Amino acid sequence: METLLSHSFDYLSSPSPQKIRKGLRQLEGLLAQICMSRSQTPVANKRHSMLALGSTPSTVSPKKLGDLPADPAYREFFKLQQSFQWNITMRLISTLERLLGKESNGTHDLLVIQTLELIQGILLLHSPSRELFAREIYMNLFLDLLSPECCPAIQSTTLLALVTSLLDCPANTRTFEALDGLLVVTSLFKSRTTSREVKLKLVEFLYFYLMPETMAPKVTTSATNTAVLGGRGREIAAAFDRRRETINNAVQGQAKDESGKTRTMEEKQNILGKYLDNVQDLVEDLKEGGGPFGGGL
């Protein structure tokens, strides 16, 4: 796995769009191998399967999330992501920064979208990497990509990646708020030039933002890391705890205790009300189960 990551990182650091695309595809293939299980078609049905699909007699299906910690490939992946050298999120962030520095065109827009989709996947598979977005410099990338000048596809994909970065990370949400992220989101929603598809994504994001915040206790996180990584789990988890403290201290304009503070729905409602009218309607809809993911409160 280290060899594959090394080759992918080399491609991502290239100025060539073709090589960047190749590096992104290699990472997509790695995630596919981790997330998908391959099962063999029974011998009796092998001929029928090959005729029907025109491919190999094996099929792929998503692995259950609860089964991933027991999977050797996922355990190796998680272990590598705990290392700064092999952390994929950091490399994708660097790639995104370089792409944003280039002239916008169809090719670069597709690479930006592909990079954002990979960031979303990585943050779901390796939650400690979300802590990177407690830093203003990285959260600002998402806000830059919500600019009206960006195409609707980039805006929609950015909103999904942004939601993933905020999951169970109050410090990240505080950074988002400190950078006037709500102003960026609501301004985009009010703009007449914003597409209907993006506005629907923005409403979903606001529903998500209004939900009460929770943060898993450290003991739960350590136990999970130990289960995934084996005996060295506690040691690696402790290293990321130290990293979390460093990141929180680096958040500009916020005290350490404030960066990890959770907010209630009522508190968020008051904050969002400064930028958007009829927030109460969103809250009522959310409580009645009309919000994102089909769940009420």
N, C-alpha and C positions, 0 to 999 in steps of 0.2 A: 504493500500500500504506500510505503514511503517513496518508492520509485515512481509510482504513478503520480503522486502529489508533486514530486520534484519536477517531473516533466510538465505537468499542468501549470505549475507556478512559473516555469521558464517561459511558456507560451503566453501566459497572462502579462508578463512584464515586457513583451515584445511590442514595438510600435505598429506592427502589422495587424490590421483588423482580421485577416485570415487566421493568423496564429492565435490571436486572442479568442476567436471563435472556437478554434480547435481546443484550446485550454479549457474553455467553458464546457464544451461537449464532453471532454474527458471527466470533468467533475460531475457532470450530469450522469454519466455512465456509472461512476462510483456510487453516487447516491441511489441510483436505480438498483444496483447490486445489493445495497444494504437494505433497501426498503421492499424489494420484491423477492418472493420465493419462487423457485422453479420446481415444478412437479412433473414427473414423467407420466405420459399417457399410458394406460394399461395396454399390454401387447395386443389384446383382442381388438382394441379400438384404434391402434396405431395407424393402420392403413387409411381408415376413414378420416382420422384427424388430419393426416398429411394431405389427403385429397381435398378436404374441406378448407383448410387454411393455406395450403400451398407452402408449408414451412416445416420446421422440425417437429417431431412428435412430442415436444415438451411445451408446457404452458406456464405462464407467469401469473402470479396473483399477489396483491399487497399483503405484507406481513402485518400481524396484529401488533399494535403499539406496545401492549404489555409483554409481548414475546421478545422484543428487541434486546433488552438487557441480557438475555440468555444466549443471544446470537454471537458467535465468535467474531464475525466481521464487524458487527456494531461495537463490540467491546474494544476491538483494536482501533476502530475509527474514533470512538469517544476518547480513548487514551491519547491518541495523537492530537486531538483537538485541544487537549489540556496543555499542550506544548505551544509556546509562542512560535517556534520554528515551523510547525505544521498546521497552525490554525488557519482554516480556509477563509473565515470571515474577514480577517485582517487583509488577506490577499485580494479578496473581492472588493473590499472598501478602497484599496489602493487602485484597483482597476477602474472602479467607478470614478474616482477622482481624476484619473488621467483621461477617461472618456469625456467627462464634463469639460475638460480643458480643450477639447477638439471642436471643430466646427460641426454643427448639427447637420446630419443628413440621414438618409434611410438606413445606411449600413450601421452607423454609430448608434442610431436610435434602437435598432434591433439588439445590438450588443448591450446597451444599457438595460433593456427589458430583460434580456437573458441573465444578466448579472444580478438584477433585483430579484428575479425568481429564484436564483440559486441562494441568495442571501436569505430569502424567506425559508427555503428548505433547510438550510444549515441551522438557522436559529430555532427551528422546530426540533431538529435532531440533537442539537447541542445547546441547551438553554444557557449555560454559563457565558456563551459568546454574546448574549444579549447585553451583558454588562458594559460592553464597549460603547453602546449608544447612550450611556449616561454622560459621555463626553460631548461637549457642544460641537466640536469640530466634526464629529461623525453624525450627530443628529441633524446638523445643518445640511448635510448631503440630501437627506430626505426632503427637507423644506425647499432646497434649491430645485429639486425635481418636481415640486408641485407648482412651479412657476407657470403662469399663463402661456409662456412661450413654448413650453414643452407640449408634445403631442398627447392626445387623450390616452393612448395606450400606456405611455410612460407614467402619466398621472395615476391611472388606475392601479398599475403594478406597484407604484411607490406606496400607495395607501395600504395595500396588502402587506408589503414589507414593513411599513411603519407599525401597523397593528401587531405584527409578530414581534417586533423589537420592544413593544410596550408590555407584552404579556407577563404578568407577575413581576413587573419591574417598576415599582413606584418611583425610584430614582430617575429612571428614564423619562417617565411622565413629567416629573418636575422639571427636567431639562427641557423637554418639549414645550412646557408652559413658559419657562423662563425665556425661551427664544421666540416668544410670540407665535408659537405654532398654531394656536387656536385662531389667531388673526389671519394667518396664512390660509388655513383650511376654510374658515367662514368667508373670507374674501373671494376665494375660488368658487365657493358655493353660490355666492351672490352675483358673480360675474355672468353677464349675458352670453359671453363667448364660450363658457364652459359647456361641454357636451352633456347630454342627458345621462349617458352611461356613467360619466365621472361624477355627476351630481348624485346619482344613486349610491355610488361608492362612498361619497362624502357623507351622506346621511347614515349609512351603515357605520362609518367611522365614528360619527358623533354619538350614535347609540353605544358603541363600544366604549368611547371615552367616558360616558356618563355612568357606566356600571361601577359599583363599589369596588375598590381596589383590595386585592389580597396579595399577600407575600408569603410564600412557603417558608416555614421555620428552617433555620440552618440545619437542625438535626435531621430533618427529612431529606434535605439536599445531600448531606453527607452520607446518609444511609443509602440513597440512590447511587451516588458515585461509588460507594464501596461495593454495592451489588454489581455494578457494571464493570468496575476496574479490578475487582479482587482485593487482595491484601493491601495494595498501595493506594486504595481509594481514599483513605483518610488523609494521607500525606498530600495527595494531589488536590483534594478538596480544600485542605488548609491553605495551600498555595493560592487557589483561586479566591478564597476568603480574604487573603491579604491583598490580592489584586483588586477585589471589590472595594476594600477600604481605600486604597490608593486612588481609584477612579472617582469614588464619591467625594474625596477631598479635593479632586481636581476640577469639579464642577464649579464654574465661575459664578460668583454672585450668590452662592447658596451655602449655608452651613451644612456640616455633615449630617446633623440630625434632621435637617429639613429635606435633604436629598432623598432620604429613605422614608419620609413620612407618607402615610396613606391618607387618601381623602374619601369622604363619603359621597354618595350621590348628591346630597343636598349642597355640599361644598362645591362640587363640580358644577352643579346647576347654576350657582351664583357666579362662578367664574365665567362659564360659557355665556351667561346672560349679558355680559358686558359687550359681547360681539354679535349676538344673534337674538332676534325676537322669538317669542313663542317657544322658548325652551321647555316650558311646562308641558306643552303638548308632546314633546319627545319623551319626557319623563313618564307621563301617564301611559303613553303607548308602550314604553319599555316595561313598565310595571304590569301591564295587561298581557305581556307576552308577544307583543308585536315587534319587538326589537330584533337585533341580529341573532342568527343561529336558532331562531324559533323558541327562545326561552324567556320566560317571565321571571320576575323577582318576587 
